[in-house]
Amino acid sequence: MTIRIRSHAELEYSEALAYYIDEHTPQSAERFEREIDLALEAILQNPQLYSLIDFNVRAKSLKHFPYSILYSIEGEEIVVLAIAHQKRKPGYWRDRL
């Protein structure tokens, strides 16, 4: 399987990373980046493991940051739809399906 990250999710990731650099510390940003990488690797290893939150969308929550990776499985590809802050309006990403 491969992972494809859609542009909206890339933007959310970049904005979150910038927030941790600007509002916290570069070390916080590095920890966030590392946790995203570990979560993507876990999804790749077992994509069916995480909770189904919508018709074909699953969510993997980060352990130490208030974000979830929302993704769908399309054939042999995992498509990341959002890197969603958990306080955002639920379902804001649905138009990305």
C-alpha positions as CSV (number, residue, x, y, z in Angstrom):
1,M,0.0,0.0,0.0
2,T,1.0,3.6,-0.5
3,I,-0.1,6.8,1.2
4,R,-1.3,9.9,-0.7
5,I,-1.8,13.1,1.3
6,R,-4.3,15.4,-0.3
7,S,-3.4,19.1,-0.6
8,H,-5.9,20.2,2.1
9,A,-4.4,17.8,4.6
10,E,-0.9,19.0,3.6
11,L,-2.0,22.6,4.3
12,E,-3.5,21.6,7.7
13,Y,-0.2,19.8,8.6
14,S,1.9,22.8,7.6
15,E,-0.3,25.2,9.5
16,A,-0.1,23.0,12.6
17,L,3.6,22.7,12.3
18,A,4.0,26.5,12.0
19,Y,1.7,27.0,15.0
20,Y,4.0,24.7,17.2
21,I,7.1,26.5,15.9
22,D,5.6,30.0,16.5
23,E,3.6,29.5,19.7
24,H,5.5,26.8,21.5
25,T,9.1,25.7,20.6
26,P,10.9,24.1,17.7
27,Q,11.1,21.0,19.9
28,S,7.3,20.9,20.1
29,A,7.1,21.1,16.3
30,E,9.7,18.3,16.0
31,R,7.6,16.1,18.4
32,F,4.5,16.9,16.4
33,E,6.2,16.0,13.1
34,R,7.6,12.7,14.6
35,E,4.1,11.8,15.9
36,I,2.5,12.4,12.5
37,D,5.2,10.2,10.9
38,L,4.6,7.4,13.4
39,A,0.8,7.6,13.0
40,L,1.1,7.4,9.2
41,E,3.4,4.4,9.6
42,A,0.9,2.7,11.9
43,I,-1.9,3.4,9.5
44,L,0.2,1.9,6.7
45,Q,0.9,-1.2,8.7
46,N,-2.8,-1.9,9.6
47,P,-5.2,0.5,7.8
48,Q,-8.3,-1.4,8.9
49,L,-7.5,-1.0,12.6
50,Y,-8.7,2.5,13.3
51,S,-12.3,3.6,13.9
52,L,-14.7,4.1,11.0
53,I,-16.2,7.5,11.6
54,D,-18.0,8.0,8.3
55,F,-19.0,5.8,5.3
56,N,-15.4,5.1,4.2
57,V,-13.4,7.4,6.5
58,R,-11.3,6.2,9.4
59,A,-9.5,8.3,12.1
60,K,-6.2,7.7,13.9
61,S,-5.9,10.0,16.8
62,L,-2.5,11.3,17.9
63,K,-1.4,10.4,21.4
64,H,0.2,13.7,22.5
65,F,-1.4,16.3,20.3
66,P,-5.1,17.2,19.8
67,Y,-5.2,16.0,16.1
68,S,-6.5,13.1,14.2
69,I,-5.5,11.8,10.8
70,L,-8.6,11.2,8.7
71,Y,-8.2,8.8,5.8
72,S,-9.9,6.5,3.4
73,I,-8.7,3.3,1.8
74,E,-9.0,3.3,-2.0
75,G,-7.8,0.0,-3.4
76,E,-4.1,-0.2,-2.6
77,E,-3.9,3.4,-1.6
78,I,-4.5,5.2,1.7
79,V,-5.7,8.7,1.0
80,V,-5.3,11.2,3.8
81,L,-8.2,13.6,3.7
82,A,-7.4,15.8,6.8
83,I,-5.0,16.4,9.6
84,A,-7.8,17.6,11.8
85,H,-7.6,19.5,15.0
86,Q,-10.0,17.7,17.4
87,K,-11.8,21.0,18.3
88,R,-12.7,21.8,14.7
89,K,-16.3,21.5,13.6
90,P,-17.0,17.8,13.1
91,G,-17.4,16.8,9.4
92,Y,-15.8,20.0,8.0
93,W,-13.7,17.7,5.7
94,R,-16.7,15.8,4.1
95,D,-16.6,17.8,0.9
96,R,-13.1,16.3,0.3
97,L,-14.6,12.8,-0.4
